[in-house]
C-alpha cells in the first residue's frame, strides 16, 4: 500500500508542479502582474515593506516558476529528496497561506495558479493546496527511503537541463509574447462578444407548500399565495452568466466614453500602459510604422499614464497619433508588452505584436483587409 501511495504522490505532485510551472512559463508577465497584486495587498495590510519587492515582481516570478518546474522534475526522478521535499514543503506552505489569505479576506480573487488557462476561485485554490500538502507531507516523511531513479551525474544533468530550458523559454516569452494565448483578448476573439454573458441567468425559486410544509423548487415564481409561501431564490448558472471581459472601457482626455468607437472598422492600437516604464528600444520602428500608415488606417494609443506624462512621451518619441485612457490592468491583459501593438477589425482581434516584433506597414494592411 505504501508503494502505491509513494508512486501516486510522486506522479501527482511532480506532474502538477510541472504543469503549473509550464502554464506560467508560457506567460511570465501574467505572474508578474499577479505578484504585484499580492505585494500591494500585503503593503496595505502588513506594512509598506512589501512594496519594496514590487519592482522586482518579474524576477521573483521567474524564479518561482522555474523552481516549480525543477521541483516537479526532481520529484519524478527522486533527485536529492532530502532537500527537494523540504523545499517543496516550504513552497506549498507559502502558497497555501497566500490562497487562504486571498479566500478568507477576499483580497486577490484569482491566485493565478494555472495562469489564464484554468481559472480557480480562491477557495478552490486553497483546497487544491491542502490536497497537495497531504501528499507532499507523505513524501517528506519518507524522504530518506527514496532511491534516485538516475545516477548522480545523470540526475545533475537532467536538473541542470530543465533549469536552463525553463529559463530560456521564460525569457523568450517575456521578450516576445506567450506561446499559447489563453486570454480573452487573443487573436480571433471578438471583444464585444467577450463582453456579453454567454448565457442568460436561470433562477430557482423555493416555496413552502402550506398544506403539508414541504419545500418546492420552481423555475417560475408561484403567484398563488394561498397555497405557497415564498422562501427564497438562487441563480443556478451563475458561473455561465459572467462575461469574460467586464472591465474594458476607453475614455478621451475630456472624459468622453469612446469604448464603442474602438470596435468600429479597422483600428491599430498601440498599448502603452505606463509611459514611465515603456521600453524605447524599438520606439523608432513604432514611429516609422505610424508614419507609414498615416491616412491608411485609424490608429490610437491607449495608456493609463497621466495626460501630461504621456504628452511628453508622445512628443519626445514622435508618436503622431491621438491617445486615450484605459485601466492599467486591462491594458496589461490586452498585450503582454509595453509598448505593444494589436490590430482590431470591427472588434475582432486580427493581430498582436510585442514591440520586439513590430510589424511592417504592409503586414498590418494585409491582415486588416483579409
C-alpha positions as CSV (number, residue, x, y, z in Angstrom):
1,X,0.0,0.0,0.0
2,X,2.8,2.4,0.9
3,X,4.5,1.8,-2.5
4,X,1.2,2.7,-4.3
5,X,0.9,5.9,-2.2
6,X,4.6,6.7,-2.9
7,X,4.2,6.3,-6.6
8,X,0.9,8.3,-6.7
9,X,2.4,11.1,-4.5
10,X,5.4,11.4,-6.8
11,X,3.5,11.5,-10.0
12,X,0.7,13.7,-8.7
13,X,2.9,16.3,-7.0
14,X,5.6,16.2,-9.7
15,X,3.1,16.3,-12.6
16,X,1.0,19.1,-11.0
17,X,4.1,21.2,-10.3
18,X,5.4,20.8,-13.8
19,X,2.0,21.6,-15.4
20,X,1.5,24.6,-13.2
21,X,5.1,25.8,-13.9
22,X,4.8,25.3,-17.7
23,X,1.5,27.2,-17.8
24,X,3.1,30.2,-16.0
25,X,6.3,29.8,-18.0
26,X,4.2,30.4,-21.1
27,X,3.3,33.9,-19.7
28,X,5.7,35.2,-17.0
29,X,4.2,38.7,-17.3
30,X,0.9,37.3,-16.1
31,X,2.7,36.0,-13.0
32,X,4.4,39.4,-12.6
33,X,1.0,41.2,-12.6
34,X,-0.4,38.7,-10.0
35,X,2.6,39.1,-7.7
36,X,2.3,42.9,-7.9
37,X,-1.3,42.5,-6.7
38,X,-0.1,40.4,-3.7
39,X,2.6,42.9,-2.9
40,X,0.1,45.8,-3.0
41,X,-2.3,43.9,-0.7
42,X,0.4,42.9,1.7
43,X,1.8,46.5,1.6
44,X,-1.7,47.8,2.7
45,X,-2.3,45.0,5.3
46,X,1.1,44.3,6.8
47,X,3.2,47.3,6.0
48,X,4.9,49.2,3.2
49,X,7.9,46.9,3.5
50,X,6.3,44.5,0.9
51,X,6.2,47.3,-1.7
52,X,10.0,47.1,-1.9
53,X,9.5,43.8,-3.9
54,X,7.0,45.2,-6.4
55,X,9.7,46.5,-8.9
56,X,11.2,43.0,-8.9
57,X,8.0,41.1,-9.4
58,X,9.1,39.7,-12.8
59,X,12.4,38.4,-11.5
60,X,10.8,36.9,-8.4
61,X,8.0,35.4,-10.5
62,X,10.5,33.9,-13.0
63,X,12.5,32.3,-10.1
64,X,9.3,30.8,-8.6
65,X,8.2,29.5,-12.0
66,X,11.5,27.8,-12.8
67,X,11.6,26.4,-9.3
68,X,8.2,24.9,-9.7
69,X,9.2,23.1,-12.9
70,X,12.6,21.9,-11.5
71,X,11.0,20.6,-8.3
72,X,8.4,18.7,-10.3
73,X,11.1,17.0,-12.4
74,X,13.2,16.4,-9.2
75,X,10.3,14.6,-7.5
76,X,9.7,12.4,-10.6
77,X,13.3,11.2,-10.6
78,X,13.7,11.1,-6.8
79,X,16.5,13.7,-7.1
80,X,18.1,14.5,-3.7
81,X,14.8,14.0,-2.0
82,X,16.2,15.2,1.3
83,X,16.4,18.8,0.1
84,X,13.7,18.5,-2.6
85,X,10.9,17.6,-0.2
86,X,12.0,20.3,2.2
87,X,11.8,23.0,-0.5
88,X,8.5,21.6,-1.7
89,X,7.0,21.7,1.7
90,X,8.2,25.2,2.4
91,X,6.8,26.3,-1.0
92,X,3.4,24.7,-0.6
93,X,3.0,26.1,2.9
94,X,3.8,29.6,1.5
95,X,1.3,29.1,-1.4
96,X,-1.4,27.7,1.0
97,X,-1.0,30.8,3.2
98,X,-1.5,33.0,0.1
99,X,-4.5,31.2,-1.2
100,X,-6.1,31.1,2.3
101,X,-5.5,34.7,2.9
102,X,-7.0,35.6,-0.6
103,X,-10.0,33.4,0.0
104,X,-10.8,34.3,3.6
105,X,-10.3,38.1,3.2
106,X,-11.3,38.2,-0.4
107,X,-8.2,40.1,-1.4
108,X,-7.0,38.6,-4.7
109,X,-9.8,36.9,-6.5
110,X,-7.6,34.7,-8.7
111,X,-4.4,33.3,-7.4
112,X,-3.0,32.7,-10.9
113,X,-2.0,29.1,-10.0
114,X,-2.6,28.0,-13.6
115,X,-2.3,31.4,-15.3
116,X,-5.1,32.3,-17.6
117,X,-5.5,28.7,-18.8
118,X,-7.6,27.4,-15.8
119,X,-9.3,29.9,-13.5
120,X,-9.8,28.8,-9.9
121,X,-11.7,30.6,-7.2
122,X,-9.7,31.5,-4.1
123,X,-11.3,28.7,-2.1
124,X,-10.8,26.2,-4.9
125,X,-7.1,27.2,-5.0
126,X,-6.9,26.7,-1.2
127,X,-8.5,23.3,-1.3
128,X,-6.0,22.3,-4.1
129,X,-3.1,23.4,-2.0
130,X,-4.4,21.5,1.1
131,X,-4.6,18.3,-1.0
132,X,-1.0,18.9,-2.2
133,X,0.1,19.5,1.4
134,X,-1.1,16.0,2.3
135,X,0.9,14.2,-0.5
136,X,4.0,16.4,0.0
137,X,4.0,15.6,3.7
138,X,3.9,11.9,2.8
139,X,7.0,12.4,0.5
140,X,8.7,14.5,3.2
141,X,8.1,11.8,5.9
142,X,9.6,9.1,3.8
143,X,12.2,11.3,2.1
144,X,15.2,9.2,3.3
145,X,13.8,6.0,1.9
146,X,13.6,7.1,-1.7
147,X,16.3,5.8,-4.2
148,X,17.3,8.1,-7.1
149,X,16.0,6.9,-10.4
150,X,19.1,8.1,-12.2
151,X,22.8,8.0,-11.3
152,X,24.2,11.2,-9.6
153,X,25.7,12.8,-12.7
154,X,22.7,11.9,-14.8
155,X,20.4,13.5,-12.2
156,X,22.5,16.7,-12.1
157,X,22.4,16.8,-15.9
158,X,18.6,16.5,-16.0
159,X,18.0,19.1,-13.3
160,X,20.6,21.5,-15.0
161,X,19.0,21.0,-18.4
162,X,15.5,21.6,-17.0
163,X,16.7,24.8,-15.3
164,X,18.3,26.2,-18.5
165,X,15.4,25.3,-20.8
166,X,12.9,26.8,-18.4
167,X,14.8,30.0,-18.2
168,X,15.2,30.2,-22.0
169,X,11.5,29.6,-22.6
170,X,10.5,32.1,-19.9
171,X,12.9,34.8,-21.2
172,X,11.7,34.2,-24.8
173,X,8.0,34.6,-23.7
174,X,8.9,37.9,-22.0
175,X,10.8,39.3,-25.0
176,X,8.1,38.3,-27.4
177,X,4.6,37.1,-26.5
178,X,3.1,34.0,-24.8
179,X,3.4,30.8,-26.9
180,X,-0.2,29.9,-26.3
181,X,-2.6,32.8,-25.6
182,X,-5.4,31.9,-23.1
183,X,-6.6,35.5,-22.6
184,X,-9.9,36.9,-23.7
185,X,-8.1,39.4,-26.0
186,X,-6.3,36.7,-28.0
187,X,-6.2,36.7,-31.8
188,X,-9.6,35.6,-33.3
189,X,-11.8,36.7,-30.4
190,X,-14.4,39.4,-30.9
191,X,-14.2,41.8,-28.0
192,X,-17.8,43.0,-27.9
193,X,-18.9,39.3,-27.8
194,X,-16.5,38.6,-24.9
195,X,-18.1,41.5,-23.0
196,X,-21.5,39.7,-23.1
197,X,-22.6,36.9,-20.8
198,X,-22.6,33.5,-22.6
199,X,-25.9,32.6,-21.1
200,X,-29.0,34.3,-19.6
201,X,-29.4,33.8,-15.8
202,X,-31.6,31.0,-14.6
203,X,-33.2,31.3,-11.3
204,X,-34.7,28.7,-9.0
205,X,-37.4,29.7,-6.5
206,X,-38.1,27.9,-3.3
207,X,-41.6,27.8,-1.9
208,X,-43.2,26.1,1.1
209,X,-46.4,24.3,0.4
210,X,-48.7,25.4,3.2
211,X,-50.9,22.2,3.4
212,X,-48.0,19.9,4.2
213,X,-45.0,22.1,4.9
214,X,-42.9,20.5,2.0
215,X,-40.4,22.6,0.1
216,X,-40.9,23.0,-3.7
217,X,-38.4,24.2,-6.2
218,X,-39.6,26.0,-9.3
219,X,-38.1,28.0,-12.2
220,X,-41.1,30.2,-12.1
221,X,-42.4,32.4,-9.4
222,X,-45.6,30.8,-8.0
223,X,-48.2,33.6,-7.5
224,X,-50.7,31.5,-5.6
225,X,-50.0,32.8,-2.1
226,X,-52.9,30.8,-0.6
227,X,-51.1,27.5,-1.4
228,X,-47.4,28.6,-1.4
229,X,-45.2,30.6,0.8
230,X,-42.1,32.2,-0.8
231,X,-38.8,31.1,0.9
232,X,-36.0,32.3,-1.4
233,X,-34.3,32.3,-4.8
234,X,-30.9,31.4,-6.1
235,X,-29.2,31.6,-9.5
236,X,-28.3,28.1,-10.8
237,X,-26.0,29.0,-13.6
238,X,-24.1,32.0,-12.1
239,X,-20.7,30.9,-13.5
240,X,-22.1,30.7,-17.0
241,X,-23.5,34.2,-16.9
242,X,-20.2,36.0,-16.3
243,X,-18.8,37.8,-19.2
244,X,-15.1,37.1,-19.9
245,X,-14.4,40.8,-20.2
246,X,-16.0,43.1,-17.7
247,X,-13.6,46.0,-17.3
248,X,-12.7,47.2,-20.8
249,X,-13.5,50.9,-21.2
250,X,-11.8,53.7,-23.0
251,X,-12.2,57.4,-22.4
252,X,-10.9,60.6,-24.1
253,X,-8.8,63.3,-22.5
254,X,-12.1,65.2,-21.9
255,X,-13.6,62.2,-20.2
256,X,-15.9,61.1,-23.0
257,X,-16.6,57.4,-23.3
258,X,-15.3,56.2,-26.7
259,X,-15.3,52.5,-26.0
260,X,-17.7,51.7,-28.7
261,X,-15.7,53.5,-31.4
262,X,-12.7,51.2,-30.8
263,X,-14.9,48.4,-32.3
264,X,-15.7,50.3,-35.5
265,X,-13.7,49.4,-38.6
266,X,-10.0,48.6,-38.5
267,X,-8.1,50.0,-35.5
268,X,-4.4,49.7,-34.9
269,X,-4.0,50.1,-31.1
270,X,-0.6,51.0,-29.5
271,X,-0.8,49.8,-25.9
272,X,1.5,51.9,-23.6
273,X,0.1,51.3,-20.2
274,X,2.9,53.2,-18.3
275,X,4.9,55.7,-20.3
276,X,7.5,55.9,-17.4
277,X,8.2,52.2,-17.8
278,X,7.8,51.9,-21.6
279,X,10.7,50.4,-23.5
280,X,12.1,52.8,-26.1
281,X,14.4,50.2,-27.6
282,X,12.1,49.8,-30.6
283,X,10.4,53.1,-30.5
284,X,11.9,54.2,-33.8
285,X,10.3,51.2,-35.5
286,X,7.0,52.1,-34.0
287,X,7.3,55.7,-35.0
288,X,8.2,54.7,-38.5
289,X,5.2,52.3,-38.7
290,X,2.9,55.1,-37.6
291,X,4.3,57.4,-40.3
292,X,3.9,54.7,-43.0
293,X,0.3,54.0,-42.0
294,X,-0.8,57.7,-41.7
295,X,-4.0,58.1,-43.6
296,X,-4.3,54.4,-44.4
297,X,-5.7,53.0,-41.2
298,X,-7.0,54.6,-38.0
299,X,-4.5,54.5,-35.2
300,X,-4.7,55.3,-31.5
301,X,-2.6,54.9,-28.3
302,X,-4.2,53.5,-25.1
303,X,-2.5,54.4,-21.8
304,X,-3.0,54.5,-18.1
305,X,-0.4,57.2,-17.7
306,X,-1.2,60.8,-16.6
307,X,-2.1,63.1,-19.5
308,X,1.0,65.4,-19.1
309,X,3.3,62.4,-18.7
310,X,2.0,60.8,-21.9
311,X,2.0,64.0,-23.8
312,X,5.7,64.4,-23.0
313,X,6.4,60.8,-24.0
314,X,4.5,61.1,-27.3
315,X,6.3,64.2,-28.4
316,X,9.7,63.0,-27.3
317,X,9.3,59.8,-29.4
318,X,7.3,61.4,-32.3
319,X,4.2,59.3,-31.9
320,X,1.8,61.4,-34.0
321,X,-1.4,59.6,-33.0
322,X,-4.3,60.5,-30.6
323,X,-4.3,58.9,-27.2
324,X,-7.0,57.7,-24.9
325,X,-7.2,56.3,-21.4
326,X,-7.9,52.8,-20.1
327,X,-7.3,50.8,-16.9
328,X,-3.7,49.7,-16.5
329,X,-4.5,46.1,-15.6
330,X,-6.8,45.9,-18.7
331,X,-4.0,47.2,-20.9
332,X,-1.5,44.7,-19.5
333,X,-4.0,42.0,-20.2
334,X,-4.6,43.0,-23.8
335,X,-1.0,42.6,-24.8
336,X,2.0,41.5,-22.7
337,X,4.3,44.3,-23.9
338,X,4.9,47.9,-23.1
339,X,4.6,49.2,-25.8
340,X,2.6,46.6,-27.5
341,X,0.6,46.6,-30.7
342,X,-2.8,45.0,-31.6
343,X,-5.0,45.2,-34.7
344,X,-8.7,45.1,-34.3
345,X,-11.2,44.9,-37.2
346,X,-14.8,45.6,-36.1
347,X,-13.9,44.5,-32.6
348,X,-12.2,41.2,-33.7
349,X,-8.6,40.8,-32.8
350,X,-6.7,40.2,-36.0
351,X,-3.1,40.7,-35.0
352,X,-0.9,41.2,-31.9
353,X,2.8,42.1,-31.6
354,X,5.4,42.7,-29.0
355,X,7.5,45.8,-29.7
356,X,10.4,43.5,-30.4
357,X,8.4,42.1,-33.3
358,X,7.0,45.4,-34.6
359,X,5.3,44.6,-37.9
360,X,5.7,46.4,-41.2
361,X,3.0,48.7,-42.7
362,X,2.4,46.2,-45.4
363,X,1.9,43.4,-42.9
364,X,-0.7,45.4,-41.0
365,X,-2.6,46.5,-44.1
366,X,-2.7,42.9,-45.4
367,X,-4.1,41.5,-42.2
368,X,-6.6,44.4,-41.9
369,X,-8.0,43.6,-45.3
370,X,-8.2,39.8,-45.1
